[in-house]
């Protein structure tokens, strides 16, 4: 596995033998803070799709027979 910021390889302990590294999934406190800064600056965003509510495909009308 590699650090998502600097791409440095991470040495992970074998499964169920030791706790994860302190800064996991980052290699260091520095990379962890860079990632936090990117979130706070709005550089990471979840895409949102706006739907037109007047469109019949998105309306929640139910027809009872």
KOLTITI-684921 format. One record per residue: x, y, z of N, C-alpha, C, O in turn; residue number from 1; residue in three letters. Coordinates in steps of 0.001 Angstrom, whole numbers. Last residue first. Layout:
REM KOLTITI-684921
+---------+---------+---------+---------+---------+---------+---------+---------+---------+---------+---------+---------+-----+-----+
!     npx !     npy !     npz !    capx !    capy !    capz !     cpx !     cpy !     cpz !     opx !     opy !     opz !   i !  aa !
+---------+---------+---------+---------+---------+---------+---------+---------+---------+---------+---------+---------+-----+-----+
!       X !       Y !       Z !       X !       Y !       Z !       X !       Y !       Z !       X !       Y !       Z ! NUM ! ALA !
...
+---------+---------+---------+---------+---------+---------+---------+---------+---------+---------+---------+---------+-----+-----+
This chain:
REM KOLTITI-684921
+---------+---------+---------+---------+---------+---------+---------+---------+---------+---------+---------+---------+-----+-----+
!     npx !     npy !     npz !    capx !    capy !    capz !     cpx !     cpy !     cpz !     opx !     opy !     opz !   i !  aa !
+---------+---------+---------+---------+---------+---------+---------+---------+---------+---------+---------+---------+-----+-----+
!  -54631 !    2144 !   -9023 !  -55668 !    1610 !   -9921 !  -56829 !    1066 !   -9150 !  -57790 !     578 !   -9745 !  65 ! UNK !
!  -52762 !    4999 !   -8370 !  -53439 !    3831 !   -7816 !  -54528 !    3409 !   -8764 !  -55277 !    4250 !   -9261 !  64 ! UNK !
!  -49670 !    6292 !   -9020 !  -51008 !    6090 !   -9572 !  -51595 !    4838 !   -8985 !  -51019 !    3755 !   -9081 !  63 ! UNK !
!  -47655 !    8651 !   -7489 !  -48032 !    7235 !   -7577 !  -49459 !    7161 !   -8082 !  -50339 !    7886 !   -7618 !  62 ! UNK !
!  -44898 !   10738 !   -7905 !  -46341 !   10566 !   -8015 !  -46636 !    9088 !   -8196 !  -45964 !    8380 !   -8947 !  61 ! UNK !
!  -42416 !   12080 !   -7518 !  -42802 !   10927 !   -6715 !  -44324 !   10783 !   -6725 !  -44955 !   10715 !   -5670 !  60 ! UNK !
!  -40390 !   12918 !  -10349 !  -41480 !   13194 !   -9412 !  -41891 !   11911 !   -8715 !  -41737 !   10811 !   -9246 !  59 ! UNK !
!  -38507 !   12257 !  -12223 !  -38038 !   12439 !  -10857 !  -39163 !   12699 !   -9867 !  -38924 !   12702 !   -8659 !  58 ! UNK !
!  -39831 !   12028 !  -14630 !  -38970 !   10914 !  -14211 !  -38565 !   11036 !  -12751 !  -38304 !   10024 !  -12099 !  57 ! UNK !
!  -41143 !   14449 !  -15102 !  -41920 !   13297 !  -14623 !  -41064 !   12130 !  -14151 !  -41525 !   11318 !  -13349 !  56 ! UNK !
!  -39724 !   17459 !  -13860 !  -39605 !   16343 !  -14792 !  -40376 !   15137 !  -14259 !  -40274 !   14828 !  -13072 !  55 ! UNK !
!  -39650 !   19295 !  -11920 !  -40829 !   19314 !  -12773 !  -40826 !   18165 !  -13786 !  -41816 !   17937 !  -14481 !  54 ! UNK !
!  -37205 !   19078 !  -10677 !  -38365 !   18519 !   -9988 !  -39623 !   18530 !  -10839 !  -40583 !   17833 !  -10510 !  53 ! UNK !
!  -34284 !   18099 !  -12051 !  -35369 !   19033 !  -12282 !  -36640 !   18430 !  -11690 !  -37103 !   17387 !  -12150 !  52 ! UNK !
!  -31518 !   17412 !   -9977 !  -32633 !   16903 !  -10769 !  -33692 !   17986 !  -10882 !  -33964 !   18703 !   -9919 !  51 ! UNK !
!  -28026 !   17605 !   -9853 !  -29289 !   18284 !   -9591 !  -30354 !   17714 !  -10518 !  -30116 !   17551 !  -11715 !  50 ! UNK !
!  -25627 !   15674 !   -8489 !  -26414 !   15812 !   -9701 !  -27748 !   16433 !   -9314 !  -28508 !   15854 !   -8539 !  49 ! UNK !
!  -22473 !   16295 !   -7150 !  -23910 !   16280 !   -6899 !  -24624 !   16495 !   -8219 !  -24270 !   17393 !   -8983 !  48 ! UNK !
!  -19369 !   14905 !   -6125 !  -20227 !   15445 !   -7180 !  -21702 !   15276 !   -6841 !  -22120 !   14245 !   -6313 !  47 ! UNK !
!  -17600 !   15973 !   -3391 !  -18445 !   14890 !   -3850 !  -19370 !   15471 !   -4917 !  -20085 !   16436 !   -4646 !  46 ! UNK !
!  -14284 !   17197 !   -3417 !  -15721 !   17434 !   -3429 !  -16438 !   16200 !   -3938 !  -15939 !   15481 !   -4805 !  45 ! UNK !
!  -11381 !   18595 !   -2321 !  -12059 !   17318 !   -2489 !  -13552 !   17614 !   -2414 !  -14022 !   18215 !   -1448 !  44 ! UNK !
!  -10875 !   21245 !   -1894 !  -10295 !   20624 !   -3091 !  -10875 !   19237 !   -3362 !  -10861 !   18764 !   -4498 !  43 ! UNK !
!  -11610 !   22735 !     301 !  -12644 !   22367 !    -665 !  -12105 !   21740 !   -1933 !  -12800 !   21704 !   -2948 !  42 ! UNK !
!   -9885 !   23204 !    2338 !   -9867 !   24171 !    1232 !  -10916 !   23863 !     173 !  -11097 !   24646 !    -759 !  41 ! UNK !
!  -10278 !   20924 !    3885 !  -10737 !   22209 !    4398 !  -10768 !   23291 !    3326 !  -11591 !   24204 !    3396 !  40 ! UNK !
!   -9052 !   18974 !    2255 !  -10483 !   18884 !    2572 !  -11009 !   20245 !    3002 !  -12066 !   20676 !    2542 !  39 ! UNK !
!   -6424 !   19942 !    2311 !   -7134 !   19841 !    1028 !   -8640 !   19741 !    1250 !   -9418 !   20353 !     518 !  38 ! UNK !
!   -5812 !   19668 !    5030 !   -5851 !   20991 !    4411 !   -6586 !   20983 !    3085 !   -7304 !   21933 !    2773 !  37 ! UNK !
!   -5794 !   16867 !    5216 !   -6787 !   17640 !    5962 !   -6933 !   19037 !    5366 !   -8049 !   19535 !    5214 !  36 ! UNK !
!   -3518 !   16333 !    3621 !   -4824 !   15828 !    3230 !   -5943 !   16607 !    3933 !   -6935 !   16967 !    3299 !  35 ! UNK !
!   -1556 !   17547 !    5200 !   -1765 !   18002 !    3815 !   -3147 !   17571 !    3349 !   -3871 !   18363 !    2745 !  34 ! UNK !
!   -1719 !   15978 !    7503 !   -2130 !   17377 !    7558 !   -2337 !   17978 !    6170 !   -3206 !   18831 !    5990 !  33 ! UNK !
!    -711 !   13547 !    6512 !   -2029 !   13584 !    7115 !   -2568 !   15018 !    7144 !   -3740 !   15247 !    6844 !  32 ! UNK !
!    1861 !   14284 !    5810 !     922 !   13890 !    4753 !    -516 !   13917 !    5260 !   -1433 !   14270 !    4518 !  31 ! UNK !
!    2837 !   14810 !    8470 !    2863 !   15822 !    7403 !    1851 !   15505 !    6306 !    1068 !   16371 !    5918 !  30 ! UNK !
!    2703 !   12397 !    9774 !    1822 !   13476 !   10225 !    1726 !   14561 !    9157 !     668 !   15160 !    8962 !  29 ! UNK !
!    3007 !    9772 !    7272 !    3511 !   10677 !    8308 !    2440 !   11684 !    8705 !    1405 !   11803 !    8049 !  28 ! UNK !
!    1736 !    8148 !    5494 !    3050 !    7712 !    5968 !    3554 !    8561 !    7129 !    4423 !    8129 !    7886 !  27 ! UNK !
!   -1761 !    7306 !    5958 !    -677 !    8178 !    5512 !     641 !    7697 !    6093 !     665 !    6936 !    7060 !  26 ! UNK !
!   -3993 !    6054 !    6924 !   -3333 !    5452 !    5773 !   -2208 !    6306 !    5206 !   -1747 !    6060 !    4092 !  25 ! UNK !
!   -1836 !    5954 !    9754 !   -2487 !    5209 !    8681 !   -3753 !    5922 !    8216 !   -4532 !    6362 !    9061 !  24 ! UNK !
!    -240 !    6939 !   11732 !    -802 !    7899 !   10788 !   -1552 !    7241 !    9637 !   -1870 !    7902 !    8649 !  23 ! UNK !
!     547 !    4612 !   13231 !     -79 !    5767 !   13876 !    -799 !    6699 !   12908 !   -1873 !    7204 !   13235 !  22 ! UNK !
!    -206 !    1409 !   11766 !     684 !    2543 !   12006 !     -91 !    3777 !   12470 !   -1261 !    3946 !   12126 !  21 ! UNK !
!   -2296 !    -893 !   13612 !   -1949 !    -169 !   12384 !   -1000 !     981 !   12730 !    -997 !    1468 !   13861 !  20 ! UNK !
!   -1017 !   -3357 !   15947 !   -1893 !   -2240 !   15556 !   -1400 !   -1578 !   14270 !    -231 !   -1697 !   13900 !  19 ! UNK !
!    -415 !   -6788 !   14943 !     -18 !   -5540 !   15595 !    -983 !   -4437 !   15182 !   -1687 !   -4566 !   14180 !  18 ! UNK !
!   -1730 !   -9007 !   13907 !    -535 !   -9193 !   14741 !    -147 !   -7936 !   15503 !     399 !   -8024 !   16603 !  17 ! UNK !
!   -3778 !   -9034 !   11984 !   -4080 !   -9455 !   13356 !   -2848 !   -9659 !   14233 !   -2909 !  -10410 !   15207 !  16 ! UNK !
!   -1605 !   -9224 !    9180 !   -2959 !   -9164 !    9731 !   -3033 !   -9724 !   11142 !   -2431 !  -10752 !   11453 !  15 ! UNK !
!    1623 !   -7647 !    9560 !     775 !   -8771 !    9130 !    -585 !   -8695 !    9833 !    -694 !   -8168 !   10940 !  14 ! UNK !
!    1831 !   -4045 !    9181 !    2071 !   -5276 !    9928 !    1203 !   -6400 !    9372 !     158 !   -6137 !    8777 !  13 ! UNK !
!    3046 !   -2312 !    6297 !    1950 !   -2667 !    7188 !    2279 !   -3948 !    7930 !    2929 !   -4838 !    7382 !  12 ! UNK !
!    4805 !     226 !    5114 !    5039 !   -1119 !    5639 !    3941 !   -1410 !    6649 !    3911 !    -823 !    7731 !  11 ! UNK !
!    4062 !    2027 !    2202 !    3832 !    1858 !    3637 !    4091 !     418 !    4020 !    3650 !    -504 !    3335 !  10 ! UNK !
!    5801 !    4002 !    -213 !    5290 !    2696 !     229 !    5144 !    2641 !    1752 !    5993 !    3143 !    2489 !   9 ! UNK !
!    4618 !    7243 !   -1100 !    5676 !    6451 !    -461 !    5090 !    5107 !      -2 !    3988 !    5080 !     546 !   8 ! UNK !
!    2795 !    9028 !   -2112 !    2964 !    7736 !   -2804 !    4112 !    6890 !   -2257 !    4528 !    5922 !   -2895 !   7 ! UNK !
!    1952 !   11296 !    -845 !    3302 !   11313 !   -1435 !    3653 !   10032 !   -2195 !    4694 !    9963 !   -2849 !   6 ! UNK !
!    -897 !   10644 !    -424 !    -383 !   11985 !    -706 !     955 !   11931 !   -1437 !    1076 !   12468 !   -2538 !   5 ! UNK !
!   -1481 !    7991 !     174 !   -2260 !    8658 !    -866 !   -1750 !   10059 !   -1230 !   -2148 !   10601 !   -2261 !   4 ! UNK !
!    1131 !    5660 !     433 !     547 !    6868 !    1017 !    -232 !    7602 !     -80 !     308 !    7816 !   -1165 !   3 ! UNK !
!     400 !    2304 !    -634 !    1153 !    3551 !    -718 !     386 !    4693 !     -58 !    -844 !    4687 !      -2 !   2 ! UNK !
!     849 !   -1168 !       0 !       0 !       0 !       0 !     901 !    1239 !       0 !    2002 !    1230 !     551 !   1 ! UNK !
+---------+---------+---------+---------+---------+---------+---------+---------+---------+---------+---------+---------+-----+-----+
